[in-house]
């Protein structure tokens, strides 16, 4: 786990505010729909231009991809959601290890206090709102802990299980598609609870666990392995219950793929009170790789 310089917790600058103002004016969903079409185009000149540009601009490490030849991806989205060679992302084997679900940079790793999560200096957002108004689950996460991880365009964009669990509920929460970079985190109130998101709720050995996929500008869709593309047309909150008995229940081991972003965004992980202890190096700006240990289990049994 390495560390990067970050100024997320510094006061918002004038440029931050101007950038956020521009985002308020943009037609988020229209732009994301256009990106959806462009990223899935198999027209050779377009997909070649997009792939080569991203590799060059963001210094994408193609040598760790299962398919190292950019020309062999049928579309930009296929390249963006590319699989990695398994040996490049080993899963921490200790039974008590909580692992990074994605490659990315840590935004925050803190406690949930008074039903609020820390976003950036001067900015907080409500746990219950983040969960789409799911009050019962919000109560189970009170005084718990969370980690927020930001994915850049160069990162691996598949999402894996931080810990073994059985899926209980998935909630799609419609919303805006603001950028989720540091500038927006400093300026836009309740950023992560305003953006479109998919909330995945699990029962684990450590009690309740949530893996929340946050949408952003140009993130045209989010997928889960059990339901495919999650993009309901409804403008209201939609949920799916998976708490039935086998064979209907869905259990996933630690490190298993659970979903993916079609373009980049942010993942938030929630655990209940006294459930986990985060690695002390999990500071804002620290980079993590999927599968590495980012915390340890503190309790066993149901919460």
C-alpha positions as CSV (number, residue, x, y, z in Angstrom):
1,X,0.0,0.0,0.0
2,X,1.6,3.3,-1.1
3,X,0.7,6.8,-0.3
4,X,-0.1,9.8,-2.6
5,X,-0.2,13.5,-1.8
6,X,-3.8,14.6,-1.3
7,X,-5.4,17.9,-0.5
8,X,-8.9,16.6,-0.1
9,X,-9.2,17.9,3.5
10,X,-7.9,21.4,2.6
11,X,-10.4,24.3,2.3
12,X,-12.2,24.5,-1.1
13,X,-10.5,26.8,-3.6
14,X,-12.1,29.2,-6.1
15,X,-11.3,26.8,-8.9
16,X,-13.0,24.0,-7.0
17,X,-16.2,26.1,-6.7
18,X,-16.1,27.1,-10.4
19,X,-15.7,23.4,-11.4
20,X,-18.6,22.4,-9.2
21,X,-20.7,25.2,-10.7
22,X,-20.1,23.9,-14.2
23,X,-21.1,20.4,-13.1
24,X,-24.4,21.7,-11.7
25,X,-25.2,23.2,-15.1
26,X,-24.3,20.1,-17.2
27,X,-27.0,17.6,-18.3
28,X,-25.5,14.7,-16.4
29,X,-27.7,11.8,-17.7
30,X,-27.6,13.0,-21.3
31,X,-23.8,13.1,-21.3
32,X,-23.6,9.7,-19.6
33,X,-26.1,8.2,-22.2
34,X,-23.8,9.5,-25.0
35,X,-20.8,8.0,-23.3
36,X,-22.7,4.7,-23.0
37,X,-23.1,4.6,-26.7
38,X,-19.6,5.7,-27.6
39,X,-17.9,3.3,-25.2
40,X,-19.8,0.3,-26.7
41,X,-19.2,1.3,-30.3
42,X,-17.2,-1.4,-32.2
43,X,-16.3,1.1,-35.0
44,X,-12.6,0.5,-35.3
45,X,-11.3,4.1,-35.7
46,X,-13.4,5.3,-32.7
47,X,-12.6,2.5,-30.2
48,X,-8.9,2.5,-31.2
49,X,-8.7,6.3,-30.6
50,X,-10.5,6.1,-27.2
51,X,-8.4,3.1,-26.0
52,X,-5.0,4.5,-27.2
53,X,-5.8,7.9,-25.7
54,X,-6.6,6.6,-22.2
55,X,-3.6,4.3,-22.2
56,X,-1.3,7.2,-23.1
57,X,-2.9,9.9,-20.9
58,X,-3.3,7.7,-17.8
59,X,-0.3,5.4,-18.2
60,X,-2.4,2.2,-18.1
61,X,-0.5,-0.9,-17.2
62,X,-1.5,-3.2,-20.0
63,X,1.1,-5.8,-19.0
64,X,-1.0,-6.9,-16.0
65,X,-4.2,-7.3,-18.1
66,X,-5.3,-10.8,-19.1
67,X,-5.4,-9.4,-22.7
68,X,-2.4,-7.3,-23.1
69,X,-3.1,-6.3,-26.8
70,X,-5.3,-3.2,-26.9
71,X,-6.3,-4.0,-30.5
72,X,-8.1,-7.1,-29.4
73,X,-10.8,-5.4,-27.3
74,X,-14.0,-5.2,-29.3
75,X,-15.0,-1.8,-27.7
76,X,-13.7,0.8,-25.3
77,X,-16.0,-0.5,-22.6
78,X,-14.5,-4.0,-23.0
79,X,-11.1,-2.4,-22.5
80,X,-12.2,-0.3,-19.6
81,X,-13.7,-3.3,-17.7
82,X,-10.7,-5.6,-18.6
83,X,-9.8,-8.5,-16.5
84,X,-6.4,-8.7,-14.8
85,X,-4.0,-11.7,-14.6
86,X,-5.0,-13.4,-11.3
87,X,-1.4,-13.5,-10.0
88,X,-1.2,-9.7,-10.1
89,X,-3.9,-9.3,-7.5
90,X,-3.6,-12.1,-4.9
91,X,-6.3,-12.2,-2.2
92,X,-5.1,-11.8,1.4
93,X,-5.6,-15.3,2.8
94,X,-6.0,-14.7,6.6
95,X,-9.5,-15.6,7.7
96,X,-9.8,-12.2,9.5
97,X,-8.5,-10.1,6.7
98,X,-10.8,-7.5,5.1
99,X,-9.5,-6.9,1.5
100,X,-9.6,-3.9,-0.8
101,X,-12.6,-4.5,-3.2
102,X,-11.0,-2.4,-6.0
103,X,-7.8,-0.7,-7.2
104,X,-7.9,3.0,-6.2
105,X,-7.1,5.8,-3.8
106,X,-8.5,6.1,-0.3
107,X,-10.6,9.1,0.3
108,X,-11.6,8.4,3.9
109,X,-11.5,5.6,6.4
110,X,-13.2,6.6,9.6
111,X,-16.0,5.9,12.1
112,X,-19.7,6.6,11.5
113,X,-20.6,9.2,14.1
114,X,-24.2,10.3,14.9
115,X,-25.4,8.7,11.7
116,X,-23.1,10.8,9.6
117,X,-20.1,10.0,7.4
118,X,-17.2,12.4,6.8
119,X,-16.8,13.4,3.1
120,X,-14.2,16.2,3.3
121,X,-13.3,19.2,5.4
122,X,-16.6,20.8,6.3
123,X,-18.7,18.2,4.5
124,X,-20.7,15.3,5.9
125,X,-23.6,13.2,4.7
126,X,-26.2,11.0,6.3
127,X,-25.9,7.3,6.6
128,X,-29.7,6.7,6.1
129,X,-29.8,8.9,3.0
130,X,-26.7,7.0,1.6
131,X,-28.6,3.8,2.0
132,X,-31.6,5.1,0.1
133,X,-33.7,5.6,3.2
134,X,-33.2,2.0,4.4
135,X,-33.7,2.8,8.1
136,X,-33.4,-0.8,9.5
137,X,-30.0,-1.3,7.9
138,X,-28.9,2.2,8.8
139,X,-29.4,1.4,12.5
140,X,-27.2,-1.7,12.1
141,X,-24.4,0.5,10.8
142,X,-24.6,3.2,13.5
143,X,-21.3,3.8,15.3
144,X,-19.7,1.5,12.7
145,X,-16.9,2.3,10.3
146,X,-16.5,3.0,6.6
147,X,-13.9,3.4,3.9
148,X,-14.3,5.3,0.7
149,X,-12.1,4.4,-2.3
150,X,-11.9,6.5,-5.5
151,X,-11.1,4.8,-8.9
152,X,-9.2,6.8,-11.5
153,X,-9.5,6.1,-15.3
154,X,-6.3,4.0,-15.1
155,X,-7.5,1.7,-12.5
156,X,-9.0,-1.8,-12.7
157,X,-12.8,-1.3,-12.7
158,X,-14.1,-4.6,-11.5
159,X,-15.4,-4.8,-7.9
160,X,-14.7,-7.7,-5.6
161,X,-16.0,-8.8,-2.2
162,X,-14.1,-7.3,0.8
163,X,-15.2,-10.2,3.0
164,X,-17.3,-13.3,2.5
165,X,-21.0,-12.6,2.8
166,X,-24.5,-13.6,1.8
167,X,-26.5,-11.0,-0.2
168,X,-29.6,-9.8,1.5
169,X,-30.7,-6.8,-0.5
170,X,-29.8,-4.6,-3.5
171,X,-31.1,-1.0,-3.7
172,X,-30.8,1.2,-6.8
173,X,-31.0,4.9,-5.8
174,X,-31.4,7.3,-8.7
175,X,-29.7,10.7,-8.4
176,X,-27.3,13.1,-10.0
177,X,-24.0,12.1,-11.6
178,X,-21.5,14.7,-10.3
179,X,-17.8,14.0,-10.6
180,X,-16.5,12.3,-7.4
181,X,-13.0,13.8,-7.5
182,X,-11.4,15.7,-4.6
183,X,-12.6,19.1,-5.8
184,X,-16.2,18.0,-5.8
185,X,-15.9,16.3,-2.5
186,X,-14.7,19.6,-0.9
187,X,-17.5,21.7,-2.5
188,X,-20.7,19.7,-3.2
189,X,-22.7,18.9,0.0
190,X,-23.8,15.3,0.4
191,X,-22.0,14.3,-2.8
192,X,-22.1,10.6,-2.3
193,X,-25.7,10.5,-1.1
194,X,-26.8,12.7,-4.0
195,X,-25.3,10.7,-6.8
196,X,-26.9,7.7,-8.4
197,X,-25.8,4.5,-6.6
198,X,-26.3,0.8,-6.1
199,X,-26.3,-0.3,-2.5
200,X,-25.5,-4.0,-1.9
201,X,-26.3,-5.3,1.6
202,X,-24.7,-8.5,3.0
203,X,-24.7,-10.6,6.1
204,X,-21.2,-11.7,7.1
205,X,-19.3,-13.3,10.0
206,X,-18.6,-9.7,11.1
207,X,-22.3,-8.8,11.0
208,X,-23.8,-6.4,8.3
209,X,-21.6,-5.2,5.4
210,X,-22.5,-2.8,2.7
211,X,-20.7,-2.4,-0.6
212,X,-22.0,0.8,-2.3
213,X,-21.2,1.6,-5.9
214,X,-21.4,5.4,-6.5
215,X,-22.2,6.6,-10.0
216,X,-20.5,9.7,-11.5
217,X,-20.4,11.8,-14.6
218,X,-19.9,9.5,-17.7
219,X,-20.5,6.4,-15.5
220,X,-23.3,5.3,-17.8
221,X,-24.2,2.0,-15.9
222,X,-23.1,-0.3,-13.1
223,X,-23.3,-4.1,-13.2
224,X,-23.5,-6.8,-10.6
225,X,-22.7,-10.4,-11.2
226,X,-26.2,-11.6,-10.0
227,X,-28.3,-9.1,-12.0
228,X,-26.3,-7.7,-14.8
229,X,-26.7,-4.1,-15.7
230,X,-28.5,-2.2,-12.9
231,X,-30.1,0.9,-14.5
232,X,-33.9,1.0,-13.8
233,X,-35.8,3.7,-15.7
234,X,-37.8,4.6,-12.5
235,X,-36.8,7.8,-10.8
236,X,-37.7,6.4,-7.4
237,X,-35.7,4.0,-5.2
238,X,-36.0,0.4,-6.4
239,X,-34.9,-2.6,-4.3
240,X,-34.5,-6.4,-4.7
241,X,-34.6,-8.8,-1.8
242,X,-32.3,-11.9,-1.9
243,X,-32.7,-13.2,1.6
244,X,-34.4,-16.4,0.6
245,X,-33.2,-19.9,1.2
246,X,-31.0,-21.9,-1.2
247,X,-30.9,-22.1,-4.2
248,X,-32.2,-18.5,-4.4
249,X,-29.7,-17.0,-2.0
250,X,-26.5,-15.5,-3.3
251,X,-23.3,-16.2,-1.3
252,X,-19.9,-14.8,-2.4
253,X,-16.5,-15.5,-1.0
254,X,-13.9,-12.9,-0.1
255,X,-12.2,-11.7,-3.3
256,X,-14.9,-12.9,-5.7
257,X,-16.0,-10.5,-8.4
258,X,-19.4,-8.9,-7.5
259,X,-19.7,-6.1,-10.0
260,X,-18.1,-3.5,-12.2
261,X,-18.2,0.1,-13.2
262,X,-18.7,1.0,-16.8
263,X,-16.3,4.0,-16.5
264,X,-14.8,5.1,-13.2
265,X,-16.3,6.1,-9.9
266,X,-16.2,5.4,-6.1
267,X,-16.9,2.4,-3.7
268,X,-17.9,2.9,-0.1
269,X,-17.7,-0.1,2.3
270,X,-19.7,-0.1,5.6
271,X,-19.3,-2.3,8.6
272,X,-21.2,-2.3,12.0
273,X,-20.0,-1.2,15.4
274,X,-16.7,-2.8,16.6
275,X,-16.7,-5.1,13.6
276,X,-13.4,-4.3,11.9
277,X,-10.2,-2.4,12.5
278,X,-8.8,-0.5,9.5
279,X,-5.1,-0.6,8.7
280,X,-3.6,2.6,10.1
281,X,-2.0,3.3,6.8
282,X,-5.4,3.7,5.2
283,X,-5.1,7.5,5.1
284,X,-6.5,9.9,2.5
285,X,-4.5,9.5,-0.6
286,X,-3.1,6.0,0.1
287,X,-3.4,3.8,-2.9
288,X,-4.7,0.2,-2.6
289,X,-4.9,-2.8,-4.9
290,X,-7.7,-5.2,-5.0
291,X,-7.1,-8.2,-2.7
292,X,-4.7,-6.6,-0.3
293,X,-5.5,-6.5,3.4
294,X,-7.0,-3.1,4.4
295,X,-8.4,-4.2,7.8
296,X,-9.0,-7.0,10.2
297,X,-12.1,-8.6,11.7
298,X,-12.7,-7.6,15.3
299,X,-15.8,-9.6,16.1
300,X,-17.3,-13.0,15.1
301,X,-20.9,-14.0,15.0
302,X,-23.9,-12.0,13.9
303,X,-24.4,-8.4,14.8
